[in-house]
Each structure stands twice: as C-alpha cells, then as structure tokens.
C-alpha cells in the first residue's frame, strides 16, 4: 500500500491516494481496446485504405462507415473478432452505392475555382502591426586559415614529490 505524505502545521500526515472508480477503469480499458482494434484494421492492406470506424464501449465493438463490398465488411468484422477481450461485435458497416456517395457528399469541400471570389492582394507594408522589414545582412568574405600558424608552447607539469 502506497501512501502520500502531505506537510502541514501538525507535521507530516500520511494520506492514502484515492482509488480509481470502476467506471474510470472501464473507460480506460475501452479506449485501449478501441486503439487495438483500430490498429488491427490498419494492419490489413485492404482495410487500411477504407477508414472503417470502430469504437468500443463495455467491451462491445461497433464497426461503422461505408465499405465497397460485403466481403470487406465481413473481413473487418473477423479482424476485430480475433480480439479475445471483445465480447460482442455490432457491424453497422454499409456497402457503397447511394449511401457511399451521400456520405462523401456530406463532407465539406471547396467550391470550384471559377466560383471562388477574388480576394484583394495584400502587401506586408499594408498590414498594421507587422514590424518593418529587416535590412539585408551584409555578406562576409570567408577568411582562409593561416598556413603558418605557430605551434602552441608545450605545457609544463609540476614535478611529483614522493
């Protein structure tokens, strides 16, 4: 049992640290299981490109999102099913088609270039609050090393007395 010691006017008082609650432990376990399931999906070449959604709550995994085929949906499910910590899998994956195009179209994107408004060009001098441009740094010429540098004098150590 570990104790934390807190200094106070009465001296040092040993205090037992609070134990994590069961809900906090379960939430931490679920986060770890979600990460492990996601890593398993990313290790598979076919599934890694699909960005299949996965979340775990109370050791129940939920797979969600669009996939191009039923085979890949089943492959994702079997990949997560190999985790012995997962007690149940809910497969909410749906095969592309209309649902896939609707899911992609709901993602915001930039309008075509011809419909974008023209923005005024700003120069750095017109923006208030910016410091003035620094003057150009003068170029230094490299100085070649001297060929005939004198050798440093030898060091003299004190004599040892035995």
DAQUI-V656072 format. One record per residue. RES is the residue in one letter. SS is DSSP state (alpha for helix, beta for strand, coil for the rest). PSI is psi in radians with two decimals (none if undefined). NEAR is the number of other C-alpha atoms within 8 Angstrom. Layout:
# DAQUI-V656072
res:RES ss:SS psi:PSI near:NEAR
res:RES ss:SS psi:PSI near:NEAR
This chain:
# DAQUI-V656072
res:X ss:coil psi:2.27 near:2
res:X ss:coil psi:2.50 near:5
res:X ss:beta psi:2.59 near:8
res:X ss:beta psi:2.33 near:8
res:X ss:beta psi:2.17 near:8
res:X ss:beta psi:2.17 near:8
res:X ss:beta psi:2.43 near:8
res:X ss:beta psi:-3.07 near:7
res:X ss:coil psi:-0.51 near:4
res:X ss:coil psi:-0.05 near:6
res:X ss:beta psi:-2.76 near:6
res:X ss:beta psi:2.19 near:8
res:X ss:beta psi:2.15 near:9
res:X ss:beta psi:2.32 near:8
res:X ss:beta psi:2.29 near:8
res:X ss:beta psi:2.22 near:7
res:X ss:coil psi:2.61 near:7
res:X ss:coil psi:2.44 near:4
res:X ss:coil psi:2.47 near:4
res:X ss:coil psi:2.52 near:6
res:X ss:coil psi:2.84 near:6
res:X ss:alpha psi:-0.63 near:6
res:X ss:alpha psi:-0.68 near:6
res:X ss:alpha psi:-0.70 near:8
res:X ss:alpha psi:-0.71 near:9
res:X ss:alpha psi:-0.69 near:9
res:X ss:alpha psi:-0.73 near:10
res:X ss:alpha psi:-0.72 near:8
res:X ss:alpha psi:-0.74 near:8
res:X ss:alpha psi:-0.66 near:12
res:X ss:alpha psi:-0.78 near:9
res:X ss:alpha psi:-0.75 near:8
res:X ss:alpha psi:-0.64 near:12
res:X ss:alpha psi:-0.76 near:12
res:X ss:alpha psi:-0.75 near:8
res:X ss:alpha psi:-0.74 near:8
res:X ss:alpha psi:-0.73 near:11
res:X ss:alpha psi:-0.71 near:9
res:X ss:alpha psi:-0.68 near:8
res:X ss:alpha psi:-0.73 near:10
res:X ss:alpha psi:-0.63 near:13
res:X ss:alpha psi:-0.38 near:10
res:X ss:alpha psi:-0.45 near:8
res:X ss:coil psi:2.27 near:8
res:X ss:alpha psi:-0.75 near:7
res:X ss:alpha psi:-0.67 near:7
res:X ss:alpha psi:-0.44 near:13
res:X ss:alpha psi:-0.58 near:11
res:X ss:coil psi:-0.20 near:7
res:X ss:coil psi:-0.36 near:8
res:X ss:coil psi:0.92 near:6
res:X ss:coil psi:2.29 near:12
res:X ss:beta psi:2.47 near:7
res:X ss:beta psi:2.42 near:11
res:X ss:beta psi:2.63 near:8
res:X ss:beta psi:2.31 near:12
res:X ss:beta psi:2.19 near:8
res:X ss:coil psi:0.74 near:7
res:X ss:coil psi:0.36 near:11
res:X ss:beta psi:2.09 near:11
res:X ss:beta psi:2.41 near:14
res:X ss:beta psi:2.11 near:11
res:X ss:beta psi:2.36 near:14
res:X ss:beta psi:2.75 near:11
res:X ss:beta psi:3.03 near:9
res:X ss:beta psi:2.51 near:13
res:X ss:beta psi:2.70 near:14
res:X ss:coil psi:-0.36 near:7
res:X ss:coil psi:2.83 near:8
res:X ss:alpha psi:-0.62 near:8
res:X ss:alpha psi:-0.73 near:6
res:X ss:alpha psi:-0.55 near:11
res:X ss:alpha psi:-0.75 near:13
res:X ss:alpha psi:-0.61 near:8
res:X ss:alpha psi:-0.72 near:8
res:X ss:alpha psi:-0.73 near:10
res:X ss:alpha psi:-0.78 near:11
res:X ss:alpha psi:-0.54 near:8
res:X ss:alpha psi:-0.75 near:10
res:X ss:alpha psi:-0.51 near:12
res:X ss:alpha psi:-0.38 near:9
res:X ss:coil psi:-0.27 near:6
res:X ss:coil psi:2.03 near:8
res:X ss:coil psi:-0.32 near:6
res:X ss:coil psi:-0.38 near:6
res:X ss:coil psi:2.22 near:11
res:X ss:coil psi:-0.37 near:7
res:X ss:beta psi:2.60 near:7
res:X ss:beta psi:2.26 near:12
res:X ss:beta psi:2.01 near:8
res:X ss:beta psi:1.80 near:9
res:X ss:beta psi:0.36 near:8
res:X ss:beta psi:2.52 near:10
res:X ss:beta psi:2.55 near:10
res:X ss:beta psi:2.44 near:12
res:X ss:coil psi:-2.51 near:11
res:X ss:coil psi:-2.39 near:6
res:X ss:alpha psi:-0.70 near:6
res:X ss:alpha psi:-0.65 near:10
res:X ss:alpha psi:-0.72 near:11
res:X ss:alpha psi:-0.62 near:9
res:X ss:alpha psi:-0.69 near:8
res:X ss:alpha psi:-0.70 near:9
res:X ss:alpha psi:-0.64 near:7
res:X ss:alpha psi:-0.32 near:7
res:X ss:coil psi:-0.20 near:6
res:X ss:coil psi:2.19 near:6
res:X ss:coil psi:2.46 near:5
res:X ss:coil psi:2.93 near:4
res:X ss:coil psi:2.56 near:4
res:X ss:coil psi:2.85 near:6
res:X ss:coil psi:2.71 near:6
res:X ss:alpha psi:-0.58 near:5
res:X ss:alpha psi:-0.28 near:4
res:X ss:alpha psi:-0.07 near:6
res:X ss:coil psi:2.43 near:7
res:X ss:coil psi:2.65 near:4
res:X ss:coil psi:2.26 near:4
res:X ss:coil psi:2.52 near:4
res:X ss:coil psi:2.53 near:4
res:X ss:coil psi:2.29 near:4
res:X ss:coil psi:2.43 near:6
res:X ss:coil psi:2.74 near:6
res:X ss:alpha psi:-0.48 near:6
res:X ss:alpha psi:-0.42 near:7
res:X ss:alpha psi:-0.13 near:6
res:X ss:coil psi:2.05 near:8
res:X ss:coil psi:2.57 near:5
res:X ss:coil psi:-0.25 near:4
res:X ss:coil psi:2.50 near:7
res:X ss:coil psi:2.75 near:4
res:X ss:coil psi:2.74 near:5
res:X ss:coil psi:2.48 near:4
res:X ss:coil psi:2.53 near:4
res:X ss:coil psi:2.69 near:4
res:X ss:coil psi:2.52 near:4
res:X ss:coil psi:2.29 near:4
res:X ss:coil psi:2.47 near:4
res:X ss:coil psi:2.32 near:4
res:X ss:coil psi:2.51 near:4
res:X ss:coil psi:2.40 near:4
res:X ss:coil psi:2.32 near:4
res:X ss:coil psi:2.13 near:4
res:X ss:coil psi:2.60 near:4
res:X ss:coil psi:2.57 near:4
res:X ss:coil psi:2.41 near:5
res:X ss:coil psi:-0.57 near:4
res:X ss:coil psi:1.06 near:4
res:X ss:coil psi:2.36 near:5
res:X ss:coil psi:2.58 near:4
res:X ss:coil psi:2.43 near:4
res:X ss:coil psi:2.63 near:4
res:X ss:coil psi:2.62 near:4
res:X ss:coil psi:2.60 near:4
res:X ss:coil psi:2.44 near:4
res:X ss:coil psi:2.17 near:4
res:X ss:coil psi:2.57 near:4
res:X ss:coil psi:2.59 near:4
res:X ss:coil psi:2.51 near:4
res:X ss:coil psi:2.38 near:4
res:X ss:coil psi:2.13 near:3
res:X ss:coil psi:none near:2
